[in-house]
Amino acid sequence: MNEKVRMEGIFKRFPGVIANDGVDLDIREGEIHALLGENGAGKTTLMCVLAGIYSPDAGTIRIDGEKALIRSPRDAIHAGIGMVHQHFMLVAPYSVAENVTLGLNKPRFLLNERKLEAEVGKVAQSFGIQVDPHAKIWQLSVGEQQRVEILKSLYRGAKILILDEPTAVLTPQEVRELFATLRQMAKAGHTLVIISHKLEEVMSLSDRISIMRKGKRIATVNTKDTNPTELARLMVGREMLFELHKEKATPGDEVLSFCNLHALSDKGLPALRDISLSVRSKEIVGIAGVAGNGQRELAEVITGLRSATSGKVLVNGKDVTNNSPRQVIDQGVAHIPEDRKGAGTAPNLCVLDNLMLKCYRVEPFKNGPLLNLGRIREFAAKLVKQFQISTPSLETPVKLLSGGNVQKLILAREIATFSELMIAVHPTRGLDVGATEDVHQMLLEQRSKGAAILLISEDLDELLALSDRIDVIYEGKFMGEVPADADQIETIGLMMAGKKGEIQQPVPAGIRAQA
């Protein structure tokens, strides 16, 4: 294969952090090149430099052997480079064809919709992308919306396509369809760069893999010559276990139960529709589903961040329906929210303040009406070290930390004090393989200590590894419950797409007793 992209000596610095430290990277024409690394390793920053989102402080980029000056996304598009972000950049009321052509210079005044839809449909058909050019974005599934993002880049003539965590919000069936599309694109001569945390997917899809650590490229290997164990060791600098030791569940008393729960979304539309479930001590119950099917609303109703329109929520037999977050916390409930910076932290406050948000009111962190600053600093420093939070200092504002390190901070705060019930929403999203293993071990440790854990995740491997049983949610309803068994992946995937499962959960015992 001919060399398509060469990045030489790329430096990129942010306040207190060197994100890219003289990185050299070559990407070949027609290959699928995977980029792996720990949180803060600089992989996404490097690709944002290539896509024109960031300007490098030093270094050069060559496309087809010619030096390219890429200082904006428009420059990148002119150079044949497109990037599909994890969070899609689409206008929901517009059609597929309108989104694909949005921002282009032509047509300038009059829009021939039929001609436009035909052109977009022709490009989609040539790459085997199944999407209706006439459909509105809000009518499409998450997987279909991702295809529109890919189509936007292809329509603009992109020959180099960067995809950031492309499978994060897809069902297993949609992942297979995406991989088939990407392989067809590579076969047609397109160059693909995949940023991913999922080693097995990288192994099944890529031709070569580059590993980054602490802003530097550590190695580039042929996929056929490596394995997940070696990749994990290169990423984190130590051997990984991969197989979690999960003892057989011995559930105790019912800790969380909710029955006939209804709630509205932020748009005032039904988000939870008559759902019931119970979680007992010493067990992890997983909630699977594609993003946007009521998972966030469920977590917020339980933790007091959203009101239920009907139904009951009980914690240890006490009715906490529509209680305040402070009251729910006082009942021994920990919460790892989906929105790290909006709900999980106060971004303008420093690391120390955020770590102490839930425990500054209790001893030994207060002396009467005053705070014990010495104890607080000692405790915060211990958590930073224990959870490997990468921060210049305890006084650094949380808004300056990477997403992965913000997630570590939230986990540190919620796990540091034992809680009887933990609502964990995407606890490892954005974390590298080493940090993910640590978080999984911590959750299993909390389970063994007697905690009841409701685990909400879009990562089926994570749900299968940690959960004792899995319920699938679709459009605010539970489609069924299955045991946490790898043989159930197809069944789970079908239920995530709206097919009703055969196993139905009973009304929680605690709620039955109160009825």
C-alpha positions in Angstrom: 0.0 0.0 0.0 1.1 3.5 -0.7 1.5 6.0 2.1 -1.5 8.3 2.2 -0.8 10.4 5.3 2.4 11.2 7.2 2.4 13.3 10.4 5.8 14.3 11.5 6.8 15.8 14.9 3.3 16.9 15.9 3.3 18.9 19.1 0.1 20.2 20.7 0.0 21.8 24.2 -2.9 22.7 26.4 -2.7 24.5 29.8 -0.6 22.3 32.0 -0.7 19.4 29.6 1.4 18.3 26.5 -1.2 16.3 24.6 1.0 15.4 21.6 4.7 15.3 22.1 6.5 15.0 18.8 4.2 12.3 17.3 5.2 10.6 14.0 2.4 8.6 12.3 2.0 7.2 8.8 -1.3 5.9 7.4 -1.5 3.9 4.2 -3.9 4.2 1.4 -6.8 1.8 1.5 -6.1 0.6 5.1 -8.2 0.6 8.2 -5.8 2.0 10.8 -6.8 1.8 14.5 -5.6 4.3 17.1 -5.4 3.1 20.7 -4.3 4.7 24.0 -5.0 5.5 27.6 -7.1 8.5 28.6 -5.0 11.6 28.0 -2.6 9.7 25.6 -3.3 12.2 22.9 -5.0 10.0 20.2 -8.1 12.1 19.8 -6.1 15.3 19.9 -3.8 14.0 17.1 -6.8 13.2 14.9 -8.3 16.6 15.6 -5.1 18.1 14.4 -5.4 16.0 11.2 -9.1 17.1 10.8 -8.3 20.8 11.3 -10.1 21.2 14.6 -6.8 22.0 16.4 -3.8 23.7 14.9 -0.5 22.0 15.9 2.1 24.0 17.8 4.8 22.3 15.7 5.1 19.6 13.1 4.1 18.9 9.5 1.4 16.9 7.7 1.8 15.4 4.3 -1.0 14.1 2.1 0.1 11.9 -0.8 3.6 13.1 -0.2 2.8 16.8 -0.5 3.0 19.1 2.5 -0.5 20.2 3.6 -1.4 23.3 5.6 -4.5 22.3 7.7 -5.6 25.0 10.0 -9.4 24.5 9.9 -12.0 21.8 9.1 -12.6 23.5 5.7 -8.8 23.0 5.0 -9.2 19.4 6.0 -12.2 18.9 3.7 -10.3 20.4 0.8 -7.5 17.9 1.5 -10.0 15.0 1.4 -10.2 14.5 5.2 -13.5 14.0 7.1 -14.2 13.2 10.7 -17.2 11.5 12.2 -17.5 12.4 15.9 -19.0 10.3 18.6 -21.8 12.8 19.1 -23.4 13.4 15.7 -23.6 16.9 14.1 -27.0 16.6 12.5 -30.0 18.9 12.3 -33.0 16.8 13.3 -35.8 18.5 11.4 -33.8 18.4 8.1 -33.8 15.5 5.7 -30.8 13.2 5.1 -30.0 15.0 1.8 -30.3 18.4 3.3 -27.9 17.4 6.1 -25.5 15.9 3.7 -25.3 19.1 1.7 -25.6 21.6 4.5 -22.8 24.2 4.4 -21.7 23.6 0.8 -21.4 26.5 -1.6 -23.6 24.9 -4.2 -26.5 25.2 -4.8 -26.4 28.8 -3.7 -29.9 30.1 -4.3 -32.4 27.5 -5.6 -32.6 24.0 -4.1 -33.7 21.2 -6.4 -34.6 18.6 -3.8 -35.3 15.7 -6.2 -31.9 16.2 -7.9 -30.2 16.6 -4.5 -31.8 13.4 -3.1 -30.9 11.5 -6.3 -27.2 12.6 -6.0 -27.0 11.6 -2.3 -28.8 8.3 -3.0 -26.3 7.5 -5.7 -23.3 8.1 -3.4 -25.0 6.0 -0.7 -25.7 3.2 -3.1 -22.1 3.1 -4.4 -20.8 2.4 -0.8 -23.6 0.1 0.2 -24.9 2.6 2.8 -28.6 1.9 3.5 -30.3 5.2 4.2 -33.3 7.0 2.7 -32.2 10.5 1.4 -35.7 11.8 1.8 -36.1 10.8 5.5 -35.9 13.3 8.3 -33.1 12.8 10.8 -35.5 12.5 13.7 -37.1 9.6 12.0 -33.8 7.6 11.9 -32.3 5.2 14.4 -28.9 6.0 15.9 -27.2 3.6 13.5 -28.8 5.2 10.5 -27.8 8.7 11.7 -24.2 7.5 11.9 -24.4 6.4 8.3 -25.6 10.0 7.4 -22.5 11.4 9.1 -20.3 9.0 7.0 -22.3 10.0 3.9 -21.6 13.7 4.6 -17.9 13.1 4.4 -18.1 10.9 1.3 -20.3 13.4 -0.5 -17.7 16.1 0.1 -15.1 13.9 -1.5 -13.3 12.6 1.6 -10.7 9.9 0.9 -9.5 9.9 4.5 -12.2 9.2 7.1 -11.7 9.4 10.9 -14.2 7.7 13.2 -14.2 8.4 16.9 -15.6 5.5 19.0 -17.9 4.5 16.1 -19.6 1.6 17.9 -20.4 3.3 21.2 -24.1 3.7 20.6 -24.9 0.8 18.2 -26.6 -2.5 18.7 -24.6 -5.7 17.8 -26.5 -5.9 14.5 -25.7 -2.3 13.6 -22.0 -2.8 14.5 -21.9 -5.7 11.9 -23.5 -3.4 9.3 -21.1 -0.6 10.0 -18.1 -2.9 9.8 -19.3 -4.2 6.4 -19.6 -0.6 5.1 -16.2 0.3 6.4 -14.6 -2.7 4.8 -16.3 -1.9 1.5 -15.0 1.7 1.7 -11.4 0.5 2.3 -11.7 -2.0 -0.6 -12.7 1.0 -2.8 -9.5 2.8 -1.8 -10.6 5.0 1.1 -8.3 5.3 4.1 -10.0 4.9 7.5 -8.7 5.8 11.0 -10.7 4.3 13.9 -10.4 5.6 17.5 -11.7 2.9 19.8 -11.4 1.4 23.3 -12.7 -2.0 22.3 -9.8 -4.3 21.6 -11.7 -7.2 20.1 -13.4 -4.9 17.6 -10.1 -3.3 16.6 -8.7 -6.8 16.1 -11.6 -7.8 13.9 -11.7 -4.7 11.8 -8.2 -3.0 11.4 -5.2 -3.7 9.2 -2.7 -1.9 11.5 -2.8 -0.5 15.0 -0.9 2.5 16.5 -0.6 2.7 20.2 -0.1 6.0 22.0 1.0 6.6 25.6 1.5 10.0 27.4 1.4 12.0 24.1 3.8 9.8 22.2 3.4 7.0 19.7 4.7 3.9 21.3 4.4 1.4 18.5 2.6 0.6 15.3 1.8 -3.1 14.7 0.2 -5.3 12.0 -3.1 -6.5 13.4 -2.5 -10.1 12.2 0.8 -10.1 14.2 -0.6 -9.1 17.6 -3.3 -9.9 20.2 -5.4 -8.1 22.8 -3.1 -8.9 25.6 -0.1 -7.4 23.8 -2.1 -4.3 22.8 -3.3 -3.8 26.4 0.3 -4.1 27.7 1.6 -1.5 25.2 -1.2 0.8 26.1 -0.9 0.7 29.9 2.6 -0.6 30.5 1.5 -3.7 32.5 -0.1 -7.1 32.0 -3.9 -7.1 31.9 -6.2 -9.8 33.5 -9.1 -9.4 31.0 -11.1 -12.2 32.8 -12.9 -10.8 35.8 -13.3 -13.1 38.9 -17.0 -12.7 39.6 -18.3 -14.9 42.4 -21.7 -16.4 42.0 -24.4 -14.0 43.1 -26.0 -14.6 46.5 -28.5 -11.8 46.6 -29.8 -10.5 49.9 -32.6 -8.2 50.8 -34.3 -5.9 48.3 -32.6 -2.5 48.3 -34.1 -0.8 45.3 -37.5 -1.3 43.8 -39.7 0.7 41.6 -43.2 -0.2 40.1 -45.3 1.2 37.3 -42.9 4.0 36.9 -43.7 6.8 34.4 -41.7 9.9 33.6 -41.3 12.6 30.9 -38.3 13.6 28.9 -36.9 17.1 28.7 -39.2 17.7 25.7 -42.3 16.7 27.7 -42.7 13.4 25.9 -43.1 10.0 27.6 -39.6 8.7 28.5 -40.5 5.9 31.0 -43.7 3.9 30.4 -44.9 1.7 33.2 -41.7 -0.1 34.2 -41.0 -2.2 37.2 -37.8 -3.7 38.6 -36.0 -4.7 41.8 -32.4 -4.8 42.8 -31.2 -6.7 45.9 -28.0 -6.4 47.9 -24.9 -8.3 46.6 -26.2 -8.2 43.0 -25.6 -6.2 39.8 -28.6 -5.7 37.5 -27.7 -4.4 34.1 -29.9 -2.2 31.9 -29.1 -2.5 28.2 -30.4 -0.3 25.4 -29.4 2.1 22.6 -28.9 5.6 23.8 -32.0 7.7 24.2 -34.4 5.0 25.2 -35.1 6.2 28.8 -31.9 5.2 30.5 -30.9 8.7 31.6 -34.4 9.5 32.8 -34.6 6.3 34.8 -31.4 7.1 36.7 -32.5 10.6 37.3 -35.9 9.6 38.7 -34.2 7.2 41.1 -31.7 9.8 42.3 -34.1 12.7 42.7 -33.0 14.7 39.6 -36.2 14.2 37.7 -39.8 13.8 38.9 -41.9 10.7 38.2 -45.4 11.4 36.9 -46.6 8.2 38.5 -45.4 5.0 40.1 -43.2 4.5 43.2 -39.5 4.3 44.0 -38.4 2.6 47.2 -34.9 2.4 48.8 -34.7 -0.1 51.6 -38.4 -0.1 51.8 -38.7 3.7 52.2 -40.6 5.6 49.6 -38.3 8.2 48.0 -40.4 9.0 45.0 -39.7 12.6 44.0 -37.5 13.2 47.0 -34.7 15.8 46.6 -31.2 14.6 45.6 -29.9 15.5 49.1 -32.6 13.3 50.6 -31.7 10.4 48.3 -28.0 10.7 49.1 -28.8 10.6 52.8 -30.5 7.2 52.1 -27.1 5.8 51.0 -27.5 6.2 47.2 -24.4 6.8 45.1 -24.8 8.1 41.5 -22.4 8.0 38.6 -24.3 10.2 36.1 -24.3 10.1 32.3 -23.5 13.8 32.0 -20.0 14.2 33.6 -19.6 17.9 33.5 -23.3 19.0 33.7 -24.5 16.7 36.5 -21.4 14.9 37.8 -19.2 17.8 38.6 -19.0 21.6 39.1 -16.6 22.3 36.2 -15.5 25.7 37.5 -14.5 24.4 40.9 -11.2 22.7 41.5 -10.4 19.0 41.8 -10.3 19.1 45.6 -13.7 20.8 45.9 -15.4 18.3 43.5 -14.0 15.3 45.4 -15.5 16.7 48.6 -18.9 17.6 47.3 -20.7 14.8 49.1 -18.8 14.4 52.3 -17.7 17.9 53.5 -20.7 17.9 55.9 -19.5 14.9 57.9 -16.6 14.2 60.3 -13.7 14.1 60.1 -13.9 16.8 57.4 -15.5 19.4 59.6 -14.9 20.8 63.0 -18.2 22.2 64.2 -19.1 24.9 61.7 -15.6 24.9 60.1 -14.0 22.7 57.6 -10.9 20.7 58.5 -8.8 21.7 55.5 -5.9 19.5 56.4 -8.0 16.3 56.5 -9.8 17.4 53.3 -6.5 17.9 51.4 -5.1 14.6 52.7 -8.2 12.7 51.6 -8.4 14.3 48.2 -4.7 13.7 47.5 -5.2 10.0 48.5 -8.1 9.6 46.0 -6.1 11.3 43.2 -3.3 8.8 43.7 -5.6 5.8 44.2 -7.7 6.4 41.1 -4.8 7.8 39.0 -6.5 11.1 38.2 -4.2 13.0 35.9 -4.2 16.6 37.1 -1.5 19.3 37.5 -2.7 20.0 41.1 -5.7 19.7 43.5 -6.4 23.3 42.7 -6.9 22.7 38.9 -10.4 23.5 37.7 -12.2 20.3 36.6 -13.1 21.9 33.3 -9.5 21.7 32.3 -9.3 17.9 32.8 -9.9 15.3 30.0 -13.2 13.5 29.9 -11.6 10.3 31.1 -10.1 12.0 34.1 -13.4 13.7 35.0 -14.9 10.2 35.0 -12.2 8.9 37.3 -12.9 11.8 39.7 -16.6 11.1 39.8 -15.9 7.4 40.5 -13.4 8.2 43.2 -16.0 10.4 45.0 -18.9 8.0 44.7 -16.9 4.8 45.6 -14.8 6.3 48.4 -17.7 6.2 50.8 -19.5 2.9 50.9 -23.2 3.2 49.7 -25.9 0.6 49.9 -27.1 1.4 46.4 -25.2 2.6 43.4 -26.7 3.8 40.2 -23.9 3.6 37.7 -24.5 5.1 34.3 -21.8 4.3 31.7 -19.1 4.1 34.5 -16.3 3.3 32.0 -17.3 5.5 29.1 -14.1 7.2 27.8 -11.8 5.2 30.0 -8.9 3.2 28.7 -8.6 -0.5 29.1 -6.5 -0.3 32.2 -8.8 2.1 34.0 -11.8 0.1 32.8 -10.4 -3.0 34.4 -9.9 -1.1 37.7 -13.4 0.2 37.7 -14.9 -3.2 37.0 -12.9 -4.6 39.9 -14.2 -1.8 42.1 -17.8 -2.4 41.2 -17.4 -6.1 41.9 -15.8 -5.3 45.2 -18.8 -3.0 46.1 -21.1 -5.9 45.2 -19.2 -8.3 47.4 -19.4 -5.9 50.3 -23.2 -5.9 50.0 -24.1 -3.1 47.7 -26.9 -3.3 45.2 -25.9 -1.9 41.9 -28.0 -0.8 38.9 -25.6 -0.7 36.0 -26.8 1.2 32.9 -24.4 0.8 29.9 -24.4 0.6 26.1 -21.4 -1.7 26.2 -22.7 -5.3 26.1 -19.4 -6.8 26.9 -19.3 -4.8 30.1 -22.9 -5.7 31.0 -22.2 -9.4 30.4 -19.0 -9.3 32.4 -20.5 -7.6 35.5 -24.2 -8.2 35.6 -26.0 -11.0 37.3 -29.1 -10.4 35.1 -29.9 -7.9 32.3 -33.1 -6.0 31.5 -33.4 -4.4 28.0 -35.1 -1.0 27.6 -36.6 0.3 24.4 -38.6 3.5 24.0 -39.1 3.7 27.8 -40.4 0.1 28.2 -38.7 -3.0 29.4 -38.6 -5.5 26.6 -37.6 -8.5 28.8 -35.0 -9.9 31.1 -32.2 -12.4 30.3 -29.4 -13.9 32.3 -26.0 -12.4 31.8 -24.7 -15.0 29.4 -22.7 -14.4 26.2 -25.1 -16.7 24.4 -27.8 -14.1 24.9 -26.1 -11.4 22.8 -28.3 -11.9 19.7 -31.5 -11.9 21.9 -30.4 -8.7 23.7 -29.6 -7.1 20.3 -33.1 -7.9 19.0 -34.7 -6.5 22.1 -32.6 -3.4 21.9 -34.1 -2.9 18.4 -37.7 -3.3 19.8 -38.4 -7.0 19.7 -40.2 -8.2 22.8 -38.4 -10.8 24.9 -40.0 -13.8 26.4 -38.9 -13.4 30.0 -40.9 -10.8 32.0 -39.9 -9.5 35.4 -42.4 -9.7 38.3 -43.5 -6.7 40.3 -40.9 -6.0 43.0 -41.6 -7.6 46.3 -41.2 -4.4 48.3 -43.7 -2.6 46.2 -46.1 -5.5 46.3 -46.0 -5.4 50.1 -46.9 -1.7 50.1 -49.7 -2.0 47.5 
